[in-house]
Amino acid sequence: DKLNEKLRSSPMSEAATRSRRWNNRIEIFKQEQDEELMTNSVHANFYCEIEQSQQESSEIPSAELPSNPLLGYGLMVVAVVGMSISHISAKFVFSRNPRISNFDCMAFYGVCLALTYFVWSRISGVSLLLNRLPAKPMVAMVVSLISTVLCSLLVLKSISMISVGKSILIYSTNPIFGMLLAALILSERTSQLVLAFTLGAFSGIYC
C-alpha cells in the first residue's frame, strides 16, 4: 500500500494522468469538430438541393411558353377582327355614306384572316380555347379588351366634339392599339413582328 501511494504521488504518475486527460480532451474536441463538419455538410447539401429545386421550378414556366408563331398570329387576328367589328358597327351608327371604302375591304379581310387562323390552328393541333393558353397571352387578351372598351367609350363620349370621320377612324383602329399593349405585355418577338406587319398592312390599305 505504501508503495502504491508513493507511485501515485510521484511526479511521473501525475504527468501520465495529465497526459491522459489532455488526450481525452483532444479526442472529445476532435469528435465535436467532426460532428460539426458533418452537420455543416448536411446543411450545405440541403440548401444546395433547395436552390436546385427552385431553379428547376423557375425554369418550368418558361418552358411552358414556347415561341409559337400561332400566339403572335392570334394576336394579329384578334386585332384585325376587333377592328373589323368596330368599323362595321361604327359605319352603321355614324356614317351616312353607303359606298364601300378601304376600311370595308379591311373588315372583310379580317373575317378571312380569322378563318385562316382557325384552319391553321386545326392543322397544327393548337387549341383555340382561352383557358388552355398560358398566363401571359391571357393577360394580353384581357388588356386588349379593356383598352378597346375604354377607347370606344371615349369616342362615344366625344362624338359631339369631333367630326364623324375622325370618330369612325378612332373607333375602328382602337383594337390595334389595344393589341400593341398586348404584344408589349407578352414580350414575344413573334407577336411584335406580326403586329408590326399588321400595322403596316393597315396603313397601306388606309392610304
C-alpha positions as CSV (number, residue, x, y, z in Angstrom):
1,D,0.0,0.0,0.0
2,K,2.7,2.5,0.9
3,L,4.5,1.6,-2.4
4,N,1.3,2.3,-4.4
5,E,0.8,5.6,-2.6
6,K,4.4,6.6,-3.4
7,L,3.9,5.7,-7.0
8,R,0.7,7.7,-7.3
9,S,2.2,10.7,-5.6
10,S,5.3,10.6,-7.8
11,P,5.8,13.3,-10.5
12,M,5.8,10.6,-13.2
13,S,2.3,9.3,-12.4
14,E,0.9,12.8,-12.2
15,A,2.3,13.7,-15.6
16,A,0.9,10.5,-17.0
17,T,-2.5,11.3,-15.6
18,R,-2.4,14.8,-17.0
19,S,-1.4,13.4,-20.4
20,R,-4.3,11.0,-20.4
21,R,-6.7,13.8,-19.5
22,W,-5.3,16.0,-22.3
23,N,-5.6,13.2,-24.7
24,N,-9.2,12.6,-23.7
25,R,-10.0,16.3,-24.1
26,I,-8.3,16.3,-27.5
27,E,-10.3,13.2,-28.6
28,I,-13.6,14.8,-27.4
29,F,-12.7,18.1,-29.2
30,K,-11.9,16.2,-32.5
31,Q,-15.2,14.3,-32.2
32,E,-17.1,17.5,-31.7
33,Q,-15.3,19.1,-34.7
34,D,-16.1,16.1,-36.9
35,E,-19.8,16.2,-35.8
36,E,-19.9,19.9,-36.6
37,L,-18.4,19.4,-40.0
38,M,-20.8,16.6,-40.8
39,T,-23.7,18.8,-39.7
40,N,-22.5,21.7,-41.8
41,S,-22.1,19.5,-44.9
42,V,-25.6,18.1,-44.4
43,H,-26.9,21.6,-44.2
44,A,-24.9,22.7,-47.2
45,N,-26.3,19.8,-49.2
46,F,-29.8,20.6,-48.1
47,Y,-29.5,24.2,-49.2
48,C,-28.0,23.2,-52.5
49,E,-30.9,20.9,-53.1
50,I,-33.4,23.7,-52.3
51,E,-31.6,26.1,-54.7
52,Q,-31.6,23.5,-57.4
53,S,-35.3,22.7,-57.0
54,Q,-36.1,26.5,-57.0
55,Q,-34.1,26.9,-60.2
56,E,-35.9,23.9,-61.8
57,S,-39.3,25.3,-60.8
58,S,-38.4,28.7,-62.1
59,E,-37.4,27.2,-65.5
60,I,-40.7,25.3,-65.9
61,P,-43.0,28.3,-66.8
62,S,-40.6,29.5,-69.5
63,A,-40.6,26.0,-71.0
64,E,-44.4,26.1,-71.0
65,L,-44.4,29.2,-73.2
66,P,-42.5,28.3,-76.4
67,S,-42.0,30.8,-79.2
68,N,-45.1,29.7,-81.0
69,P,-46.0,31.8,-84.1
70,L,-49.6,30.9,-83.6
71,L,-49.7,33.1,-80.5
72,G,-48.5,36.1,-82.4
73,Y,-50.7,35.4,-85.3
74,G,-53.6,35.0,-82.9
75,L,-52.9,38.5,-81.5
76,M,-53.0,39.9,-85.1
77,V,-56.2,38.1,-85.8
78,V,-57.9,39.4,-82.7
79,A,-56.7,42.9,-83.6
80,V,-58.0,42.8,-87.2
81,V,-61.3,41.1,-86.3
82,G,-61.8,43.6,-83.5
83,M,-61.1,46.5,-85.9
84,S,-63.5,45.0,-88.4
85,I,-66.3,44.7,-86.0
86,S,-65.7,48.1,-84.6
87,H,-65.6,49.6,-88.1
88,I,-68.7,47.9,-89.3
89,S,-70.7,48.9,-86.2
90,A,-69.3,52.5,-86.4
91,K,-70.2,52.8,-90.0
92,F,-73.8,51.7,-89.4
93,V,-74.2,54.0,-86.5
94,F,-72.4,57.2,-87.6
95,S,-71.7,57.1,-91.4
96,R,-74.2,58.5,-94.0
97,N,-72.1,57.2,-96.9
98,P,-73.1,53.7,-98.0
99,R,-70.3,53.2,-100.6
100,I,-67.6,50.6,-100.0
101,S,-64.3,52.0,-98.8
102,N,-60.8,50.7,-98.0
103,F,-61.9,50.2,-94.4
104,D,-64.8,48.0,-95.6
105,C,-62.3,45.8,-97.5
106,M,-60.2,45.6,-94.4
107,A,-63.2,44.4,-92.5
108,F,-63.8,41.6,-94.9
109,Y,-60.1,40.9,-94.8
110,G,-60.4,40.5,-91.0
111,V,-63.1,37.8,-91.4
112,C,-60.9,35.9,-93.9
113,L,-58.0,36.2,-91.6
114,A,-60.0,34.6,-88.7
115,L,-61.0,31.7,-90.9
116,T,-57.3,31.2,-92.0
117,Y,-56.2,31.3,-88.4
118,F,-58.8,28.7,-87.4
119,V,-57.8,26.3,-90.2
120,W,-54.1,26.8,-89.5
121,S,-54.6,26.1,-85.8
122,R,-56.6,22.9,-86.5
123,I,-53.9,21.6,-88.8
124,S,-51.1,22.4,-86.3
125,G,-53.1,20.9,-83.4
126,V,-53.2,24.1,-81.3
127,S,-56.3,24.6,-79.1
128,L,-58.2,27.9,-79.6
129,L,-59.8,27.7,-76.1
130,L,-58.6,30.6,-74.0
131,N,-58.5,28.6,-70.8
132,R,-55.8,26.4,-72.3
133,L,-53.5,29.3,-73.2
134,P,-50.5,30.2,-70.9
135,A,-50.9,33.1,-68.5
136,K,-49.2,35.8,-70.5
137,P,-51.4,35.6,-73.6
138,M,-54.4,35.5,-71.3
139,V,-53.3,38.8,-69.7
140,A,-52.6,40.2,-73.1
141,M,-56.1,39.4,-74.3
142,V,-57.7,41.0,-71.2
143,V,-55.6,44.2,-71.5
144,S,-56.5,44.4,-75.2
145,L,-60.2,44.0,-74.4
146,I,-60.1,46.7,-71.6
147,S,-58.3,49.2,-73.8
148,T,-60.7,48.6,-76.7
149,V,-63.7,49.2,-74.5
150,L,-62.1,52.4,-73.0
151,C,-61.3,53.8,-76.4
152,S,-64.9,53.0,-77.6
153,L,-66.4,54.8,-74.6
154,L,-64.0,57.7,-75.2
155,V,-65.2,58.0,-78.8
156,L,-68.9,57.8,-77.8
157,K,-68.4,60.5,-75.2
158,S,-66.5,62.9,-77.5
159,I,-68.6,62.3,-80.7
160,S,-70.2,65.8,-80.3
161,M,-66.7,67.5,-80.3
162,I,-65.1,65.8,-83.3
163,S,-66.2,65.0,-86.8
164,V,-67.9,61.8,-87.8
165,G,-64.9,60.7,-89.9
166,K,-62.4,61.1,-87.1
167,S,-64.7,59.3,-84.7
168,I,-65.1,56.3,-87.1
169,L,-61.3,56.3,-87.6
170,I,-60.6,56.2,-83.9
171,Y,-63.4,53.7,-83.2
172,S,-62.1,51.4,-85.9
173,T,-58.4,51.5,-85.1
174,N,-58.5,51.2,-81.3
175,P,-58.3,47.4,-81.3
176,I,-54.9,47.6,-83.0
177,F,-53.6,49.9,-80.3
178,G,-55.0,47.5,-77.7
179,M,-53.1,44.7,-79.3
180,L,-50.0,46.8,-79.2
181,L,-50.3,46.9,-75.4
182,A,-50.9,43.1,-75.5
183,A,-47.8,42.5,-77.5
184,L,-45.7,44.6,-75.2
185,I,-47.0,42.6,-72.2
186,L,-46.4,39.3,-74.0
187,S,-42.8,40.4,-74.8
188,E,-42.6,37.8,-77.6
189,R,-40.6,38.7,-80.7
190,T,-43.0,36.8,-83.0
191,S,-46.0,38.7,-81.7
192,Q,-44.3,42.1,-82.1
193,L,-43.2,41.3,-85.6
194,V,-46.6,40.1,-86.6
195,L,-48.2,43.2,-85.1
196,A,-45.8,45.4,-86.9
197,F,-46.8,43.8,-90.2
198,T,-50.4,44.3,-89.3
199,L,-49.9,48.0,-88.7
200,G,-48.0,48.2,-92.0
201,A,-50.8,46.5,-93.9
202,F,-53.4,48.6,-92.3
203,S,-51.5,51.8,-93.1
204,G,-51.1,50.7,-96.7
205,I,-54.8,50.0,-97.1
206,Y,-55.8,53.2,-95.4
207,C,-53.5,55.3,-97.6
